[in-house]
Amino acid sequence: MDLERIRAVIVDDSNFMVTILKDILESENRIEVVGTGHDGKDAIELNKEKRPDVILLDVQMADMDGLTALEKIMEEDPTPIVIISGMGDKAGKMSVNALNAGAVDFISKTSGPLSMDIRKKSDEIVGKVINAAKTNIASFEKENGKAVKGKFIPEISEERMIVVASSTGGIRALDNFLSILPSNFPAPIIVVQHMPQKFTKYLASTLDSKLDLPVKEATDHDEIKNNQVYIIPSGYHGVISTWKEKTFISLKNEPKLHGVRPSADYLFRSASEKYRDKLVGIVLTGMGEDGALGAEIIKNNGGFLAIQDKDSSVVYGMPDTAKKRAGYDFEGSPPEIGKKMIEMFMEENP
């Protein structure tokens, strides 16, 4: 594929949105719009006919929705897809499911299907289409995580914690990692997943409904408990704080770091100050360098660092940057990382 001329397809049931998105993409000389459509069936046919490098796909459409079309495309002829999502519970949940089904990224409409505010996201939209064209779509052919069979009991050990950094392609990676862990996995898991505001609550509720482990979106001053997964809400940095021998998640509205908020570096640094050699850091797929500084701090304090391998990463940027800066103790796919955590934290009960 010639990245100087990315072949894009746009599918949205609003003629207005198709026109605006086409105008936005074609304002960038590296992108050529080779086809447009208005429902999921169009998306499937255009993918076969035009062989695009990227599909920009609305998630809510009449006749056949974007999620259904995406699942069929990823099954039959995988292509990088950036989904377009409206606001609201239904759209939010569909967006998380689409990301788990294979979409590499998504763009949120700010205030409804015909929002003029979409033009304010021109740079974001162009950037996400360009980045999507660079992703490792073959990674989506990897098998989903499946819980490890056998009876495991929590290992009797000192207080420990797992912190996770995740970005582009990370919804599927998180699912595959967390799905491996049994319901009695003892340690708390704190996750930074780069997403637009309001969507982390849909991620938390979706994961909670399907995993053995309980998952929630963290709130300010949440007391951290074992056997719980916390998702740091988008729009805030999450830090670990201690008061009266109890440990909490504090949400901070500090400036963005690496262009993101939450940033894994904030979380990793504060967690390492508290847990030091009892902390496990995990860096999953993602664009950029968030988590690399935090990974270095974890390693310097004697903690354990696991990173996602290149073959299973949609984007190898974050794991690669962490690897180059901090080294690592374990490298593998998300299910392999999950199995490693069981090995570290639990004992098999014969």
C-alpha positions in Angstrom: 0.0 0.0 0.0 1.3 3.5 -0.9 0.8 5.6 2.2 1.1 8.7 0.0 -2.3 8.0 -1.4 -4.6 6.1 1.0 -7.8 4.7 -0.6 -10.7 5.4 1.7 -14.4 4.4 1.7 -17.1 6.3 3.6 -20.3 4.7 4.7 -22.9 6.7 6.7 -26.7 6.8 6.4 -26.7 10.6 6.4 -26.0 12.2 3.1 -24.9 15.3 5.0 -22.2 13.3 6.9 -21.0 11.6 3.8 -20.5 14.9 2.1 -18.8 16.5 5.1 -16.5 13.5 5.7 -15.6 13.3 2.0 -14.7 16.9 2.0 -12.6 16.5 5.1 -10.7 13.5 3.8 -10.1 14.9 0.4 -8.6 18.1 1.9 -5.6 15.9 2.7 -3.6 15.1 -0.4 -2.5 11.7 1.0 -6.1 10.4 1.0 -8.4 9.5 -1.9 -12.1 8.7 -1.4 -12.8 5.8 -3.8 -16.4 5.1 -2.7 -19.3 6.1 -0.5 -22.3 4.2 0.8 -25.3 4.5 3.2 -25.7 1.1 5.0 -23.8 -1.9 6.1 -24.5 -3.8 2.9 -22.9 -1.0 0.9 -19.8 -1.3 3.2 -19.5 -5.0 2.5 -19.9 -4.5 -1.3 -17.5 -1.5 -1.5 -14.9 -3.4 0.5 -15.0 -6.2 -2.1 -15.2 -3.9 -5.1 -12.9 -1.0 -4.2 -10.3 -2.8 -2.0 -9.9 0.3 0.2 -7.0 0.8 2.6 -9.5 2.2 5.2 -13.2 2.2 5.7 -14.9 5.0 7.7 -18.1 3.4 8.9 -21.1 4.7 10.9 -22.1 2.3 13.6 -25.8 3.1 13.7 -27.6 2.7 10.3 -30.9 1.5 9.1 -31.2 -1.9 7.2 -27.8 -3.2 8.2 -25.9 -1.4 11.0 -22.2 -0.8 11.0 -21.4 -3.4 13.7 -23.0 -6.2 11.7 -21.2 -5.1 8.6 -17.9 -4.8 10.4 -18.2 -8.3 11.8 -18.8 -9.7 8.3 -15.9 -7.7 6.8 -13.5 -8.8 9.5 -14.6 -12.5 9.0 -14.4 -12.5 5.2 -11.9 -9.9 4.1 -10.3 -7.9 7.0 -9.8 -4.2 6.3 -8.8 -1.4 8.8 -12.1 0.3 9.9 -12.6 3.5 11.8 -16.1 3.7 13.1 -18.2 6.8 13.5 -20.3 6.9 16.7 -23.1 9.1 17.9 -23.6 9.7 21.6 -26.0 7.8 23.9 -26.1 4.4 25.6 -26.9 2.4 22.4 -24.2 4.0 20.3 -21.7 3.8 23.1 -22.2 0.1 23.6 -22.2 -0.6 19.9 -18.9 1.4 19.6 -17.2 -0.7 22.3 -18.5 -3.9 20.6 -17.2 -2.7 17.2 -13.8 -2.0 18.6 -13.7 -5.5 20.2 -14.9 -7.0 16.9 -12.0 -5.4 14.9 -12.4 -1.7 14.4 -9.0 0.0 14.9 -10.3 3.3 16.1 -13.4 5.5 16.3 -14.6 9.1 16.0 -17.5 10.3 18.2 -20.1 12.7 16.8 -20.4 15.5 19.3 -24.1 16.2 19.4 -26.1 14.1 17.1 -26.1 12.6 13.6 -26.2 15.9 11.7 -23.8 17.9 14.0 -22.0 20.7 12.3 -19.3 20.3 15.0 -17.9 17.4 13.0 -15.8 19.9 11.0 -14.0 20.8 14.2 -12.6 17.3 14.2 -11.1 17.5 10.8 -7.5 17.0 11.9 -8.5 14.2 14.2 -10.5 12.4 11.5 -7.6 12.8 8.9 -5.1 11.6 11.5 -7.1 8.5 12.4 -7.6 7.5 8.8 -3.9 7.9 8.1 -2.9 5.9 11.2 -5.5 3.2 10.5 -3.8 2.6 7.1 -0.6 1.7 9.0 -2.2 -0.8 11.4 -1.4 -4.5 11.6 -4.8 -5.8 10.6 -3.5 -9.4 10.6 -3.4 -9.2 14.4 -7.2 -9.4 14.5 -7.0 -13.0 13.2 -5.6 -14.0 16.5 -7.8 -16.2 18.7 -9.8 -14.5 21.4 -8.7 -15.1 25.0 -10.3 -18.0 26.8 -10.3 -18.5 30.5 -7.6 -20.9 31.6 -9.1 -24.2 32.7 -8.3 -25.6 36.1 -9.0 -24.6 39.7 -6.7 -21.8 41.0 -6.4 -20.4 44.5 -4.9 -17.0 45.3 -1.3 -17.2 46.3 -0.7 -16.0 49.8 1.6 -13.1 49.3 2.0 -9.4 50.1 -0.3 -6.7 48.7 0.3 -6.3 44.9 -1.3 -4.5 42.0 -1.4 -4.6 38.2 -1.5 -1.4 36.1 -2.3 -1.5 32.4 -1.7 1.0 29.5 -3.7 0.5 26.3 -4.7 2.5 23.3 -5.3 1.8 19.6 -6.6 -1.8 19.2 -6.7 -2.0 23.0 -10.3 -2.9 23.5 -9.8 -6.3 22.0 -6.5 -6.7 23.7 -8.0 -5.9 27.1 -10.8 -8.4 26.5 -8.4 -11.1 25.4 -6.1 -10.4 28.5 -8.8 -10.1 31.1 -10.8 -13.1 29.7 -8.0 -15.4 30.7 -8.2 -14.5 34.4 -10.4 -16.6 36.7 -13.2 -15.0 38.9 -11.1 -15.3 42.0 -8.0 -13.5 40.6 -6.7 -11.7 43.7 -5.0 -8.5 42.7 -6.6 -5.2 41.7 -6.1 -4.2 38.1 -6.1 -0.5 37.1 -6.5 0.3 33.4 -5.7 3.4 31.3 -7.4 3.0 27.9 -7.3 6.0 25.6 -10.9 6.8 24.5 -12.9 10.0 24.1 -14.8 11.3 27.1 -17.9 9.3 28.3 -17.0 6.2 26.4 -14.9 4.5 29.2 -18.2 3.9 31.1 -19.5 1.9 28.2 -16.2 0.0 28.0 -16.4 -0.8 31.8 -20.1 -1.9 31.6 -19.4 -4.1 28.5 -16.5 -5.8 30.0 -18.3 -6.3 33.3 -21.2 -8.0 31.5 -19.0 -10.6 29.8 -16.0 -11.2 32.1 -15.6 -13.4 35.2 -13.9 -10.5 37.0 -16.0 -7.4 38.1 -15.2 -4.3 36.1 -16.1 -0.7 36.9 -15.3 2.8 35.8 -13.2 4.3 38.6 -14.6 7.3 40.5 -12.7 9.9 42.5 -11.5 8.5 45.9 -12.5 4.9 45.0 -11.0 2.6 47.6 -8.9 0.0 45.7 -10.0 -3.6 46.5 -8.6 -6.9 45.4 -10.4 -8.9 42.7 -11.6 -5.8 40.9 -10.8 -4.2 37.6 -11.0 -0.4 37.4 -11.1 1.7 34.2 -9.8 5.2 34.6 -12.4 7.5 33.1 -11.5 9.5 30.0 -10.9 13.2 30.7 -9.0 12.5 34.0 -5.6 11.3 35.0 -5.7 8.5 37.6 -3.2 8.4 40.4 -2.8 6.1 43.4 -3.0 7.7 46.8 -2.9 6.5 50.4 -4.8 7.7 53.4 -5.0 6.0 56.8 -3.4 2.8 55.5 -6.0 2.5 52.7 -5.3 2.9 49.0 -7.4 5.0 46.7 -7.7 6.1 43.1 -7.7 9.9 42.8 -8.8 11.6 39.6 -6.9 14.6 38.5 -7.8 17.2 35.9 -4.2 18.0 35.1 -3.1 19.0 31.5 -2.8 16.2 28.9 0.4 14.3 28.7 1.5 12.9 25.3 -1.7 14.5 24.1 -3.9 12.1 26.2 -5.8 12.2 29.4 -5.7 9.8 31.1 -2.1 9.1 30.7 -0.6 5.8 31.8 2.6 7.6 32.9 0.6 9.3 35.7 -0.8 6.0 36.9 2.4 4.0 36.6 4.5 6.6 38.5 2.1 6.9 41.4 1.5 3.2 41.6 5.2 2.5 41.6 5.8 4.9 44.5 3.3 2.9 46.6 3.9 -0.7 45.5 7.5 -0.6 44.2 8.7 -4.2 43.6 5.1 -5.5 44.2 3.8 -3.7 41.1 3.2 -5.3 37.7 3.0 -3.0 34.7 1.5 -4.1 31.4 1.8 -2.1 28.1 -0.6 -3.2 25.4 -1.1 -2.1 21.8 -1.3 1.6 21.0 0.0 4.6 19.1 2.6 6.9 20.7 4.8 6.6 23.8 2.4 6.8 26.7 3.5 4.3 29.4 7.2 4.2 28.5 8.4 6.6 31.2 6.1 4.9 33.7 7.5 1.5 32.6 11.0 2.7 33.2 10.0 3.9 36.7 8.4 0.5 37.5 11.5 -1.4 36.4 13.8 1.0 38.3 11.8 0.3 41.5 12.1 -3.5 41.0 8.6 -4.1 39.6 7.7 -6.5 36.8 7.0 -5.3 33.3 5.0 -7.2 30.6 4.5 -5.9 27.0 2.4 -7.0 24.1 4.3 -8.6 21.3 4.5 -7.1 17.8 2.6 -9.9 16.0 -0.6 -9.4 18.1 -0.4 -5.6 18.4 -2.6 -3.5 16.1 -0.1 -0.7 16.6 3.3 -1.6 18.2 4.1 2.0 19.2 3.5 1.9 22.9 4.9 -1.6 23.6 8.0 -0.9 21.4 8.7 2.5 23.1 8.4 0.9 26.5 10.6 -2.0 25.5 13.3 0.4 24.2 13.2 2.6 27.2 12.8 0.1 30.0 13.3 -3.4 28.7 10.8 -6.0 29.8 10.4 -9.2 31.9 7.8 -10.8 29.7 6.6 -10.3 26.1 3.6 -12.0 24.5 0.1 -11.8 23.2 -2.7 -10.6 25.6 -3.8 -14.2 26.4 -0.2 -15.1 27.1 0.2 -12.1 29.4 -3.0 -13.3 31.2 -1.6 -16.7 31.7 1.6 -15.2 33.1 -0.4 -13.2 35.6 -2.1 -16.4 36.8 1.3 -18.0 37.1 2.6 -15.1 39.2 -0.4 -14.5 41.4 -2.1 -17.9 41.9 -1.5 -21.5 42.6 -3.2 -24.5 40.9 -5.4 -26.4 43.2 -5.1 -30.1 42.3 
